[in-house]
């Protein structure tokens, strides 16, 4: 008999009593017909607050007071979304939220008179050795996502989705509901994550099966895919279902107190208790999962804990799949193949980067003298997110660096009970994206109680970086172009080039773009809103000021190379560049810039040969570049 592993996504059977709760209650209806919208998603983006509406559109939930300055998102597939500030929601005891229908066009399908034999392809994961169960009795909208990749050497995009399948390992409800979603696969800082909805209709299915494969027909939606995507299954639990779950868990706790313990974590002084249920006690609908290393190495899976909650990389892979075809209307007689044993010549997948929004924001001219310490102009509000993943007797810590900068993370542990190793302080340098940290293991499994206290500190910059004071930088003007340095006596005007309006600005050194001119969102930024900033390998940052916000040639997060075009000078026709290094505690120091000097060429901080032509040699351009980068990079100068 096969042993199955069940993992619980979340228990939320106790509330955090450290904060007061704001009750929110109301109904979601459509415009213009004012009909209730069933199973709409409600919540605060990337938070622990999220739920879904009932069949009649009604909803009720509580928001901790520390979210009082946030906004709640109301969204339903096929309708325009709306954000409402929490402060406005509290003004009425019974809300009515109106969502307007959004126009939706089906994918274009080319019909031919001649019948072409179709190829049918099953993609996803059909293997499972356990189940994942949603058991939150307060919030709702949890979901699991599986990356669907075209791995067949015989297939080429586009493909047409015919159906989706989900393995139900165990179901204790008389009847349950599941919503199917299709999400774009987005490349976010090198991490492939679920993005926006591709299916603009709510597909909710009901079933009574207790164990088996649930199949959902999607052929009528004529879904044409031209790239990889995420297949998502969302638990639909109405308020009555969650209340029923709560009563059953309370009854079990009363009847079997020895099998229920209270665990807690303390993060930055906030005590978070929750009940931990032992034994073979599972209520609800469990999705099939696999934890086999062979599956984990091949597949990508995520989960979220509520509507609009953060997508978290899964420690298991969802058992789900789709049937794809190269024709919109295949027949049963057509050829079927599976990806269970993919070819070694699997197709490479590609992902579209999010375009950086260009907003016309006036550039602030900020004075940074050569001497002295300065603060960053703006900071990312929540740069590091720490997640704890529990798998049987292990607690794995992950840190998600949401910025383009490295960060130093200092974790101080205390009061560790029934966990090993017993650590006091751990320090990590976090790269952008996902960083795996330490793993704590339960020492005595017979003792159900374990806990710890944790405080964290985040410092921007790589603590091991050593700025190179002698690095020779390219001048940010094109080959054979002319430029001068402003000869003002004021220190913060040094390195200000007088250029013609519309002249192209070029990268002075290889690095990663951390902020672009006119970038509409708040990021870690040294200069003003119109600055263009590049992080170098030695931890220094070059800030380009006075660029045209409507002509940006590269995106934040992109690696750029010496001599690559970045933007153009705005109408004013001047350009200022400034070099900074981090000095700790989120503060920076301005450094002098040693420009590259061709033999016989005079470069100083007062002038650059009074407008003499600038010429670069290949040696200085390819410095810091790898052989592969040198072969593939097309120099613009």
SEGU-428968 format. One line per 5 residues: number of its first residue (from 1); their letters; for each residue z, x negated, y negated of C-alpha. Coordinates in Angstrom, 1 decimal. Layout:
N
NUM = A = Z:X:Y | ...
***
This chain:
637
1 = XXXXX = 0.0:0.0:0.0 | -1.1:-1.5:-3.4 | 1.7:-2.1:-5.9 | 0.8:-0.8:-9.4 | 2.2:-2.1:-12.6
6 = XXXXX = 3.0:0.4:-15.3 | 3.4:-0.8:-18.9 | 4.8:1.3:-21.7 | 3.0:1.1:-25.0 | 6.0:2.3:-27.1
11 = XXXXX = 9.3:4.1:-26.8 | 10.3:5.6:-30.1 | 13.2:7.8:-28.9 | 15.6:6.6:-31.5 | 15.1:6.3:-35.2
16 = XXXXX = 15.9:3.4:-37.5 | 19.0:4.6:-39.3 | 18.9:1.8:-41.9 | 16.5:3.9:-44.0 | 16.4:7.5:-45.2
21 = XXXXX = 13.5:9.7:-44.0 | 11.1:11.7:-46.1 | 10.0:14.9:-44.3 | 6.3:15.8:-44.7 | 5.0:19.1:-43.4
26 = XXXXX = 1.7:21.0:-43.9 | -1.7:22.1:-42.6 | -5.2:20.5:-42.7 | -8.1:22.9:-43.3 | -11.8:22.4:-43.9
31 = XXXXX = -13.9:23.0:-47.0 | -15.7:25.2:-47.8 | -14.7:27.6:-45.0 | -10.9:26.8:-45.0 | -10.7:26.7:-41.2
36 = XXXXX = -7.9:24.7:-39.5 | -9.0:21.2:-38.3 | -7.5:20.3:-34.9 | -6.3:16.8:-34.0 | -6.9:15.2:-37.4
41 = XXXXX = -5.5:11.7:-37.8 | -2.7:11.2:-40.3 | -0.8:8.1:-41.3 | -0.3:5.0:-43.4 | -2.9:2.3:-42.6
46 = XXXXX = -1.6:-0.7:-40.5 | 1.9:0.7:-40.3 | 4.2:2.3:-37.8 | 3.7:5.7:-39.4 | 0.9:7.8:-37.9
51 = XXXXX = 0.5:11.1:-36.1 | -2.1:13.8:-35.3 | -2.4:17.5:-36.3 | -1.9:20.2:-33.8 | -4.6:22.6:-32.6
56 = XXXXX = -4.0:24.9:-35.6 | -4.2:22.0:-38.1 | -0.5:22.0:-38.7 | 1.5:18.8:-38.8 | 5.0:17.5:-39.6
61 = XXXXX = 6.5:14.0:-39.5 | 8.9:11.8:-41.4 | 8.2:8.8:-43.6 | 10.9:6.1:-44.1 | 11.8:5.8:-47.8
66 = XXXXX = 10.5:2.2:-48.0 | 7.0:3.6:-47.7 | 7.5:5.8:-50.8 | 5.0:3.7:-52.8 | 2.3:3.9:-50.2
71 = XXXXX = -0.5:6.5:-49.6 | -1.0:8.7:-46.5 | -4.6:8.9:-45.1 | -5.8:12.2:-43.8 | -9.0:11.8:-41.7
76 = XXXXX = -11.0:13.8:-39.2 | -14.3:12.9:-37.5 | -17.1:14.7:-39.3 | -15.1:15.1:-42.5 | -14.6:13.0:-45.7
81 = XXXXX = -11.2:11.2:-45.6 | -8.6:11.5:-48.4 | -5.7:9.4:-49.5 | -2.6:11.1:-51.0 | 0.3:9.1:-52.4
86 = XXXXX = 3.7:9.8:-50.7 | 5.1:10.6:-54.1 | 2.7:13.6:-54.4 | 3.3:14.8:-50.8 | 7.1:15.2:-51.5
91 = XXXXX = 6.5:17.6:-54.4 | 5.7:20.5:-52.1 | 7.6:21.8:-49.1 | 4.5:23.2:-47.4 | 1.2:21.3:-48.0
96 = XXXXX = -2.4:22.3:-47.6 | -4.7:19.4:-47.3 | -8.4:20.1:-47.7 | -11.1:17.9:-46.0 | -14.8:18.5:-46.9
101 = XXXXX = -17.4:18.4:-44.2 | -19.5:15.2:-44.2 | -23.2:15.3:-43.5 | -24.1:13.7:-40.2 | -27.5:12.6:-38.9
106 = XXXXX = -28.2:12.0:-35.2 | -29.7:8.7:-34.2 | -33.4:8.6:-34.4 | -35.0:9.0:-30.9 | -38.6:8.1:-30.3
111 = XXXXX = -40.3:10.6:-27.8 | -43.4:9.7:-25.9 | -45.7:11.9:-23.9 | -45.9:9.5:-20.9 | -42.8:9.5:-18.6
116 = XXXXX = -41.4:5.9:-18.4 | -39.1:5.0:-15.6 | -35.7:4.3:-17.1 | -33.2:1.6:-16.3 | -29.5:2.7:-16.2
121 = XXXXX = -26.7:0.2:-16.7 | -23.0:0.6:-16.2 | -20.9:-1.6:-18.6 | -17.2:-2.0:-19.0 | -14.3:-2.5:-16.5
126 = XXXXX = -14.1:-0.5:-13.3 | -11.2:-2.4:-11.8 | -7.5:-1.5:-12.2 | -4.2:-2.5:-10.7 | -1.8:-0.5:-12.8
131 = XXXXX = -1.4:1.9:-15.7 | -0.6:2.0:-19.4 | 1.5:5.0:-20.6 | 1.9:6.4:-24.0 | 5.5:7.6:-24.4
136 = XXXXX = 6.1:7.9:-28.1 | 8.0:11.2:-28.8 | 7.8:10.9:-32.6 | 4.5:9.6:-33.7 | 1.0:10.2:-32.2
141 = XXXXX = -2.6:8.9:-32.2 | -2.1:6.0:-29.9 | -5.3:4.7:-28.3 | -6.8:1.9:-26.1 | -10.1:0.2:-26.8
146 = XXXXX = -12.5:-1.8:-24.6 | -15.3:-4.0:-25.9 | -18.6:-2.9:-24.3 | -21.0:-5.8:-24.0 | -24.5:-5.9:-22.7
151 = XXXXX = -24.3:-8.6:-20.1 | -27.3:-7.7:-18.0 | -30.2:-10.2:-18.2 | -32.6:-7.3:-17.6 | -31.4:-5.3:-20.6
156 = XXXXX = -32.1:-5.6:-24.3 | -30.8:-3.6:-27.2 | -31.2:-0.8:-28.2 | -29.6:1.3:-25.5 | -28.6:5.0:-25.3
161 = XXXXX = -25.1:6.1:-24.2 | -25.2:8.7:-21.4 | -21.5:9.1:-20.5 | -18.1:7.5:-20.6 | -15.5:7.1:-17.8
166 = XXXXX = -11.8:6.6:-17.9 | -9.5:5.9:-14.9 | -6.4:8.1:-14.9 | -3.7:6.4:-12.7 | -1.0:9.0:-13.1
171 = XXXXX = -0.6:12.3:-15.0 | 2.5:14.4:-15.0 | 1.2:17.1:-17.4 | -0.2:20.4:-16.2 | -3.1:19.7:-18.5
176 = XXXXX = -3.8:16.8:-20.9 | -6.3:16.0:-23.7 | -8.2:12.8:-24.4 | -10.4:12.0:-27.4 | -13.4:9.6:-27.0
181 = XXXXX = -14.3:7.4:-29.9 | -16.9:4.7:-30.3 | -16.1:2.0:-32.8 | -18.1:-0.8:-34.3 | -17.3:-4.3:-33.1
186 = XXXXX = -16.4:-6.2:-36.3 | -16.1:-10.0:-36.6 | -12.9:-10.4:-38.7 | -12.2:-14.1:-39.3 | -13.7:-15.0:-35.9
191 = XXXXX = -11.9:-12.3:-34.0 | -13.9:-9.4:-32.6 | -11.9:-6.2:-33.4 | -12.4:-2.4:-33.5 | -14.0:-1.3:-36.8
196 = XXXXX = -15.3:1.9:-38.2 | -16.3:5.0:-36.2 | -19.8:5.2:-34.9 | -19.5:8.7:-33.5 | -19.0:11.1:-36.4
201 = XXXXX = -17.9:14.0:-34.2 | -14.6:14.7:-32.5 | -15.1:14.7:-28.7 | -11.9:16.0:-27.1 | -11.8:16.7:-23.4
206 = XXXXX = -9.2:18.5:-21.3 | -8.4:17.8:-17.7 | -5.9:18.6:-15.0 | -6.5:15.6:-12.7 | -3.4:13.7:-11.6
211 = XXXXX = -5.3:10.6:-10.4 | -9.0:9.6:-10.5 | -11.9:8.9:-12.8 | -12.4:11.2:-15.8 | -16.1:11.4:-16.8
216 = XXXXX = -17.2:12.6:-20.3 | -20.9:13.5:-20.9 | -22.1:12.0:-24.1 | -25.9:12.4:-23.6 | -26.2:15.4:-26.0
221 = XXXXX = -25.1:13.2:-28.9 | -28.2:11.0:-28.6 | -26.2:7.8:-29.4 | -28.4:4.8:-29.9 | -26.7:1.5:-30.0
226 = XXXXX = -28.3:-1.8:-31.2 | -25.3:-4.0:-30.6 | -22.0:-4.3:-28.8 | -19.3:-1.7:-29.5 | -15.8:-0.6:-28.6
231 = XXXXX = -15.2:2.3:-26.2 | -11.9:4.0:-27.3 | -9.7:6.6:-25.6 | -7.1:8.3:-27.7 | -4.1:10.2:-26.3
236 = XXXXX = -4.0:13.7:-27.9 | -0.3:14.9:-27.9 | 0.5:17.8:-30.0 | 4.0:18.3:-31.4 | 5.0:20.7:-28.5
241 = XXXXX = 3.9:18.0:-26.0 | 6.0:15.3:-27.8 | 9.0:17.7:-27.9 | 8.6:18.3:-24.2 | 8.5:14.6:-23.5
246 = XXXXX = 11.6:14.1:-25.6 | 13.6:16.8:-23.6 | 12.6:15.2:-20.3 | 13.6:11.7:-21.4 | 16.9:13.1:-22.7
251 = XXXXX = 17.5:14.8:-19.4 | 16.8:11.6:-17.5 | 19.1:9.7:-19.7 | 21.9:12.2:-19.2 | 21.5:12.3:-15.4
256 = XXXXX = 20.9:8.5:-14.8 | 22.8:6.6:-17.5 | 22.9:3.4:-15.4 | 19.1:3.2:-15.5 | 18.9:3.4:-19.4
261 = XXXXX = 20.0:0.6:-21.7 | 19.8:0.1:-25.4 | 17.8:-2.9:-26.5 | 17.4:-4.0:-30.1 | 15.8:-6.6:-32.3
266 = XXXXX = 16.8:-7.7:-35.8 | 14.0:-9.0:-38.0 | 15.0:-10.2:-41.5 | 18.2:-8.2:-41.3 | 16.8:-4.9:-40.1
271 = XXXXX = 18.3:-3.7:-36.8 | 15.8:-1.8:-34.6 | 17.3:-0.1:-31.5 | 15.3:1.5:-28.7 | 16.0:2.9:-25.2
276 = XXXXX = 14.8:0.9:-22.3 | 14.2:3.0:-19.1 | 14.5:1.4:-15.7 | 13.1:2.5:-12.4 | 10.1:4.6:-11.4
281 = XXXXX = 10.3:7.0:-14.3 | 7.0:7.8:-16.0 | 6.0:10.9:-17.9 | 2.7:11.7:-19.5 | -0.9:10.5:-18.8
286 = XXXXX = -1.3:6.9:-17.8 | -4.6:5.1:-18.3 | -5.8:2.5:-15.7 | -5.4:-1.1:-16.7 | -6.0:-4.5:-15.0
291 = XXXXX = -4.0:-7.7:-15.5 | -6.1:-9.8:-13.1 | -6.9:-13.2:-14.6 | -10.6:-12.8:-13.7 | -10.7:-9.5:-15.7
296 = XXXXX = -8.7:-10.8:-18.6 | -11.0:-13.8:-19.0 | -14.1:-11.6:-19.1 | -13.1:-8.5:-21.0 | -11.6:-7.8:-24.5
301 = XXXXX = -9.2:-4.9:-24.9 | -7.0:-3.6:-27.8 | -4.4:-0.9:-28.3 | -2.8:0.8:-31.3 | 0.5:2.7:-31.4
306 = XXXXX = -0.4:5.6:-33.7 | -3.1:7.0:-36.0 | -4.2:4.1:-38.3 | -1.8:1.7:-36.7 | -2.9:-2.0:-36.4
311 = XXXXX = -5.2:-2.8:-33.5 | -3.2:-5.3:-31.3 | -4.9:-7.5:-28.6 | -4.0:-6.2:-25.2 | -2.2:-8.2:-22.5
316 = XXXXX = -4.1:-6.0:-20.0 | -7.7:-4.6:-19.9 | -8.4:-0.9:-20.0 | -10.2:0.6:-17.0 | -13.1:2.3:-18.6
321 = XXXXX = -16.9:2.1:-18.7 | -20.0:3.7:-20.1 | -23.4:4.5:-18.6 | -26.2:3.1:-20.7 | -30.0:3.5:-20.5
326 = XXXXX = -33.0:2.0:-22.1 | -34.4:5.6:-22.4 | -32.8:8.5:-24.2 | -33.2:11.0:-21.2 | -33.1:9.2:-17.9
331 = XXXXX = -33.1:11.1:-14.5 | -31.0:10.6:-11.4 | -33.9:8.9:-9.8 | -34.0:6.1:-12.3 | -32.7:2.6:-11.5
336 = XXXXX = -28.9:1.9:-11.8 | -27.3:-1.5:-12.0 | -23.7:-2.5:-12.7 | -22.1:-5.3:-14.7 | -19.2:-5.7:-12.2
341 = XXXXX = -20.8:-9.0:-11.1 | -22.5:-10.1:-14.3 | -25.2:-12.8:-14.2 | -24.5:-16.3:-15.4 | -27.5:-15.8:-17.8
346 = XXXXX = -25.6:-13.0:-19.7 | -27.0:-12.1:-23.1 | -25.3:-13.4:-26.1 | -23.7:-10.7:-28.3 | -23.8:-10.7:-32.1
351 = XXXXX = -21.6:-9.1:-34.6 | -22.2:-8.0:-38.2 | -19.8:-9.5:-40.8 | -18.3:-7.2:-43.3 | -20.1:-7.6:-46.6
356 = XXXXX = -17.8:-8.8:-49.4 | -17.5:-6.1:-52.0 | -18.7:-7.2:-55.4 | -16.6:-5.6:-58.2 | -17.2:-6.5:-61.8
361 = XXXXX = -13.8:-7.9:-62.8 | -13.5:-10.0:-65.9 | -12.7:-13.7:-65.1 | -9.3:-14.8:-66.4 | -9.4:-18.3:-68.0
366 = XXXXX = -6.1:-19.8:-66.9 | -5.0:-23.1:-68.3 | -3.9:-25.6:-65.5 | -3.0:-28.9:-67.1 | -3.5:-32.0:-65.0
371 = XXXXX = 0.2:-32.7:-64.9 | 2.8:-30.1:-63.9 | 3.4:-27.6:-61.1 | 1.9:-24.1:-61.2 | 2.2:-20.8:-59.2
376 = XXXXX = -0.7:-19.2:-57.4 | -2.4:-16.5:-59.6 | -2.3:-13.9:-56.8 | -0.9:-13.7:-53.3 | -1.8:-11.8:-50.2
381 = XXXXX = 0.8:-9.1:-49.9 | 1.6:-9.5:-46.2 | -0.2:-12.7:-45.0 | 1.5:-13.0:-41.6 | 2.1:-10.3:-39.1
386 = XXXXX = 4.3:-11.0:-36.1 | 3.9:-8.9:-33.0 | 6.1:-8.9:-29.9 | 4.4:-8.0:-26.6 | 6.6:-7.2:-23.6
391 = XXXXX = 5.3:-7.7:-20.1 | 7.8:-7.1:-17.3 | 10.5:-9.7:-17.9 | 8.8:-11.7:-20.6 | 8.6:-11.3:-24.4
396 = XXXXX = 5.5:-13.0:-25.9 | 5.4:-13.5:-29.7 | 2.1:-13.6:-31.5 | 1.4:-14.3:-35.2 | -1.7:-12.8:-36.9
401 = XXXXX = -2.7:-14.9:-40.0 | -4.7:-12.4:-42.1 | -5.7:-14.9:-44.7 | -8.2:-17.8:-44.9 | -5.4:-20.4:-45.4
406 = XXXXX = -3.2:-22.2:-42.8 | 0.4:-21.2:-43.1 | 3.6:-22.8:-41.9 | 5.8:-20.3:-40.0 | 9.5:-21.0:-39.6
411 = XXXXX = 11.3:-18.8:-37.0 | 15.1:-19.0:-36.9 | 16.7:-17.4:-33.9 | 20.4:-16.5:-33.4 | 22.6:-14.5:-31.1
416 = XXXXX = 20.2:-14.8:-28.1 | 21.6:-12.9:-25.1 | 20.1:-12.9:-21.6 | 16.9:-14.7:-22.7 | 15.6:-18.2:-22.2
421 = XXXXX = 14.9:-20.7:-23.6 | 17.8:-20.6:-26.0 | 16.1:-21.7:-29.2 | 17.4:-22.0:-32.8 | 14.4:-22.9:-34.8
426 = XXXXX = 10.7:-23.0:-34.0 | 8.0:-24.1:-36.5 | 4.3:-23.4:-36.2 | 1.2:-24.1:-38.3 | -0.8:-20.9:-38.2
431 = XXXXX = -4.6:-21.0:-38.3 | -6.5:-17.9:-39.6 | -6.6:-15.2:-36.9 | -4.4:-14.9:-33.8 | -1.8:-17.5:-32.9
436 = XXXXX = 0.2:-17.4:-29.7 | 3.8:-18.5:-30.3 | 6.8:-18.8:-27.9 | 7.6:-16.7:-24.8 | 11.2:-15.7:-24.0
441 = XXXXX = 12.0:-14.7:-20.4 | 14.8:-12.4:-19.3 | 17.3:-14.6:-17.5 | 19.2:-12.0:-15.4 | 17.0:-9.0:-14.5
446 = XXXXX = 20.1:-7.2:-13.1 | 21.5:-7.2:-16.6 | 19.3:-4.7:-18.5 | 20.7:-5.7:-21.9 | 19.0:-8.5:-23.8
451 = XXXXX = 18.7:-9.1:-27.5 | 18.2:-11.6:-30.3 | 18.2:-11.9:-34.1 | 15.3:-13.4:-35.9 | 14.5:-14.4:-39.5
456 = XXXXX = 11.2:-15.7:-40.5 | 9.8:-17.7:-43.5 | 6.1:-18.2:-44.3 | 4.8:-21.1:-46.5 | 1.2:-21.3:-47.5
461 = XXXXX = -0.7:-24.5:-46.6 | -0.7:-27.0:-43.7 | 2.5:-29.1:-43.8 | 0.7:-32.0:-42.2 | -2.2:-32.1:-44.7
466 = XXXXX = -2.4:-35.3:-46.8 | -4.7:-34.9:-49.9 | -7.3:-37.7:-50.2 | -7.0:-38.9:-53.8 | -10.0:-41.2:-53.4
471 = XXXXX = -12.5:-38.7:-51.9 | -15.8:-38.8:-53.8 | -17.0:-35.3:-54.8 | -20.5:-34.3:-55.6 | -21.2:-33.0:-59.1
476 = XXXXX = -21.8:-29.2:-58.8 | -25.3:-29.3:-60.3 | -28.6:-29.6:-58.4 | -30.5:-32.9:-57.8 | -32.3:-34.1:-61.0
481 = XXXXX = -30.5:-31.4:-63.0 | -28.6:-32.3:-66.2 | -25.0:-31.5:-67.0 | -22.3:-32.7:-69.4 | -18.6:-32.6:-69.3
486 = XXXXX = -16.9:-31.0:-72.3 | -15.3:-33.7:-74.4 | -12.4:-31.6:-75.6 | -9.1:-33.4:-76.0 | -7.2:-30.6:-74.3
491 = XXXXX = -6.3:-31.6:-70.8 | -7.1:-28.3:-69.1 | -10.7:-28.4:-70.4 | -11.5:-31.5:-68.4 | -14.2:-31.1:-65.7
496 = XXXXX = -15.9:-28.3:-67.8 | -19.7:-28.6:-67.4 | -22.0:-27.4:-70.1 | -24.9:-25.8:-68.2 | -27.7:-23.4:-69.0
501 = XXXXX = -26.9:-19.7:-68.3 | -28.1:-18.8:-64.8 | -28.0:-22.4:-63.4 | -27.1:-22.6:-59.8 | -23.7:-24.0:-58.8
506 = XXXXX = -23.5:-26.1:-55.7 | -20.6:-27.0:-53.3 | -18.9:-30.3:-54.1 | -17.5:-30.8:-50.6 | -17.4:-29.2:-47.1
511 = XXXXX = -14.8:-26.5:-46.8 | -13.9:-22.8:-46.1 | -14.4:-20.2:-48.8 | -11.0:-18.6:-49.5 | -12.0:-16.4:-52.5
516 = XXXXX = -15.2:-15.4:-54.2 | -16.0:-14.4:-57.8 | -15.5:-10.7:-58.3 | -13.9:-10.2:-54.9 | -12.3:-6.8:-55.1
521 = XXXXX = -9.3:-7.3:-52.9 | -6.1:-9.2:-53.4 | -6.1:-12.6:-51.7 | -4.3:-15.9:-52.0 | -5.9:-17.1:-55.2
526 = XXXXX = -5.2:-20.1:-57.5 | -7.5:-19.1:-60.3 | -8.3:-15.8:-62.0 | -10.1:-12.8:-60.6 | -13.5:-14.4:-61.3
531 = XXXXX = -12.8:-17.8:-59.6 | -14.6:-19.1:-56.5 | -12.3:-21.2:-54.3 | -12.9:-23.5:-51.4 | -10.3:-25.0:-49.0
536 = XXXXX = -11.1:-28.6:-47.8 | -10.1:-30.4:-44.6 | -7.3:-32.4:-46.4 | -5.6:-29.3:-47.7 | -7.0:-29.5:-51.2
541 = XXXXX = -8.6:-26.6:-52.9 | -11.5:-26.6:-55.4 | -11.6:-23.8:-57.9 | -14.9:-23.0:-59.6 | -14.5:-20.9:-62.8
546 = XXXXX = -16.8:-18.8:-65.0 | -19.3:-17.8:-62.3 | -21.5:-14.7:-62.3 | -19.7:-12.1:-60.1 | -23.0:-10.3:-59.2
551 = XXXXX = -24.6:-13.4:-57.8 | -22.5:-14.7:-54.9 | -24.4:-16.4:-52.1 | -21.6:-16.9:-49.5 | -18.7:-14.8:-48.3
556 = XXXXX = -15.0:-15.4:-48.0 | -14.1:-17.1:-44.6 | -17.5:-18.8:-44.4 | -17.8:-22.6:-43.9 | -19.9:-24.2:-46.6
561 = XXXXX = -21.4:-27.7:-46.8 | -21.9:-30.2:-49.6 | -24.9:-29.3:-51.8 | -25.0:-25.6:-50.6 | -25.7:-23.0:-53.3
566 = XXXXX = -22.6:-20.9:-54.1 | -23.4:-18.8:-57.1 | -24.8:-19.1:-60.7 | -23.2:-19.7:-64.0 | -22.5:-16.6:-66.0
571 = XXXXX = -24.2:-15.8:-69.3 | -21.7:-18.0:-71.2 | -23.4:-21.0:-69.6 | -20.3:-23.1:-68.8 | -18.7:-24.1:-65.6
576 = XXXXX = -15.2:-25.4:-65.0 | -14.0:-27.0:-61.7 | -10.4:-27.8:-60.8 | -8.9:-29.5:-57.8 | -5.5:-28.5:-56.5
581 = XXXXX = -3.1:-29.5:-53.7 | -0.1:-27.5:-52.3 | 3.4:-28.8:-53.1 | 5.4:-26.3:-51.1 | 6.9:-22.8:-51.7
586 = XXXXX = 3.5:-21.4:-52.6 | 3.1:-23.7:-55.6 | 0.2:-26.0:-56.5 | -0.5:-29.2:-58.5 | -3.7:-30.0:-60.2
591 = XXXXX = -5.4:-33.3:-59.3 | -8.0:-35.4:-60.9 | -11.5:-35.2:-59.4 | -13.1:-38.6:-58.5 | -16.9:-37.9:-58.8
596 = XXXXX = -19.4:-39.7:-56.7 | -21.0:-42.6:-58.6 | -24.4:-43.9:-57.9 | -24.7:-47.7:-58.6 | -25.4:-48.1:-62.3
601 = XXXXX = -24.4:-44.6:-63.1 | -21.5:-44.0:-65.4 | -19.2:-41.0:-64.7 | -16.0:-40.4:-66.6 | -13.8:-37.5:-67.6
606 = XXXXX = -15.3:-37.7:-71.1 | -18.9:-37.4:-70.2 | -21.4:-37.8:-67.4 | -23.9:-40.2:-68.9 | -24.2:-37.7:-71.8
611 = XXXXX = -26.4:-35.4:-69.8 | -28.1:-38.0:-67.5 | -29.9:-36.8:-64.4 | -27.7:-36.6:-61.3 | -29.0:-38.0:-58.0
616 = XXXXX = -27.3:-37.8:-54.6 | -27.6:-40.0:-51.5 | -27.7:-38.6:-48.0 | -24.5:-40.6:-47.1 | -22.3:-38.7:-49.6
621 = XXXXX = -23.8:-35.3:-48.7 | -23.2:-35.5:-45.0 | -19.7:-36.9:-45.3 | -17.2:-34.9:-43.1 | -20.1:-33.1:-41.3
626 = XXXXX = -20.6:-33.2:-37.6 | -23.8:-34.3:-36.0 | -24.6:-30.7:-35.1 | -24.0:-29.6:-38.6 | -26.2:-32.3:-40.0
631 = XXXXX = -29.0:-31.3:-37.7 | -28.8:-27.6:-38.5 | -27.9:-27.7:-42.2 | -30.8:-27.4:-44.6 | -29.9:-29.2:-47.8
636 = XX = -30.7:-27.3:-51.0 | -30.7:-30.2:-53.5
***
